[in-house]
Amino acid sequence: MADSYSLDNLECAVEDALTSDCTPEQVFNRIKLVAKRTANYHRICARDAQSLVDLLEGVDRTKNVVSINSGIKIDDIDRQRFKLDSDYLNDHIHATSPYNDGWTRQHYHDKILEREKDNEDNPKTYDEMIEAGYMMTGDGFWMPDERKIAQIKHDAGEEDGA
């Protein structure tokens, strides 16, 4: 066994998944998904904390001639997933809460997976993505256009340039 409570739990969970009906690819993809989700969440927290520090110190980053943080940021896109009243965050809390029984946690895990699977199984066409407010970069990645970013910031209450 590992020397950490969390690593012990991870070891048990991986063993359980591999001895059940899960494939190694499913275990790998789930671990990768959790790592990405956690990284995005902490990136948002760090950005918001830096914005607060800037406000407290009187730093106005909107007047910078060259801004490293300008442009499209992943956390502007993912902010919708981590709003306190979002269905996604509510499902994630219930899926990981130690206070819920196994059936309840599994139900919310299944809801999250179904939402993510639907995004993969039914991708939007090029025209649908353009209509939804996204543009394709030269590398083939979809990024929100100016209108979509303004809408996301408006929905998050950040219209004042914060």
N, C-alpha and C positions, 0 to 999 in steps of 0.2 A: 504494500500500500504506500501511497505518497505521504509526504510529511506535512501536508496542509489539509485542513478540513475541506476547503473548496476543491482541491485536487482529488481528494478521496471521493467526493461526490461526483466529480467529473468522471473519474475512473469507473465508478459503479454505473453511472448513466451510460457511458459508452459500452461497457460490457452488457448491460441490459439491452441496449439498442441492437447490438450485434447478435445477441442470442435470441432476439425476437424476429419479426418479419421485416426489419429495416435492412436496406442494402448499405454497403460501405459508402456508396456515393451519397445516399440520403444523410448518413451521419456526417460526412464531410461537408455537404452543403449546409446542413443545419448549423454546424460549428462556425462555418464561414459567415453565415447570415447573422448569427448572434454577435460575432466579432465586429462586423460592419455596422450593425445597428448601434452597438455600444460606442463605437468610435464616433459615429455621426452625432449621437446624443451628447457625448462629452465635448465634441467640437462646438456644438451650439452653446453649451454651458460656458465654455472658455470664451467664446466670442461675446456673449452677453456680459460676462464678468469684466472683460476688457472694456466694453462700452461703458459700464458703470464706473470703472476706474477712470476712464477718460473724462466722464462727466464730473466726477469728484475733483479731478485735477484741473478741470477747465480746458482740456484739450479738445480742439475742434478738428476732427480728421476730414471733414467735408471740404475744407479749403486747401488741402494738400495739392500741390502741382502734380506730383507723381504719387499715386497711392497703390501700395502693394495689394491692398484688400479690395481694390475696385473691380468692377465686373461682376460676373456671375459666380456665386459661391454655392457649393453643395448645400450648406446649411440653410440658405434661402429656400431651397426646394424642399428639404426634409423638415423644415420648421412645421409644416402642416401636420406631419405625422406625430409631432411631440407637443402639440397644443394640449393644454390640460383637459379640455373637453372633447378631445378627438376620440373617435371610436377605436382607432388603432392603439392609442396609448391605454385606453380602458381595457381592451382585450389583452394587451401585453401584461398589464398589472395583474389581471385575474389569472392569466396563464402561468405566471411565475410566483404568485402569492403562496407562501407556505400555509396560509390560513384556509385555503380552499382544498377540498378533497381531490383525490386523483381524477375522478370523473369530471369535475368542474374545470380543473386545469387543462385536461385533455380537450374538453369542449372548446375552450378559448384558444388553445394551440391549433386546433383544427380550423377555427375561424380565421386565424392569422394566415395559416398555410393556404387555405382556400382563396383568400384575397390575393395573396402573392402568386398562387398558381394561375388564377384568372388573368392576372397581368401578363404572365408568360404565355399562356395558351391562346389568349385572344389579343395579340398585340394590335395596336392601331395602325392604320395605313398612313402613308406619308401625308396625304391630304387631311386626314383626321388629326394628326399631330400638329400640322400648321394651323388648322382651325382652332385647336385647343390652346394655341399660344406658344408653340415651341418652334425653334429653328434648328436645322442640322448644321453642325460644324463641318469643316473640311475633312475632319477625321471620321465623320460618320456618327458623332454623338449628338443626342438630342439635348438641347439646352433651352430654358425658358427665354422667350424674347422680352424686350423692354415692357411690353404691355402685360405679360404674364408676371414678371417680377413686381411691377407696380401693383398688380392685383394681389399677389401673395403678401406684399408688405402692407397693403391696405387691410387685408383680412387679419393680419397679425397686429394691426394698430401701430405701424412703424412709418407712417407717411411723412413724418417730420424729418426724415433723413437719418434717423437713429440706426 
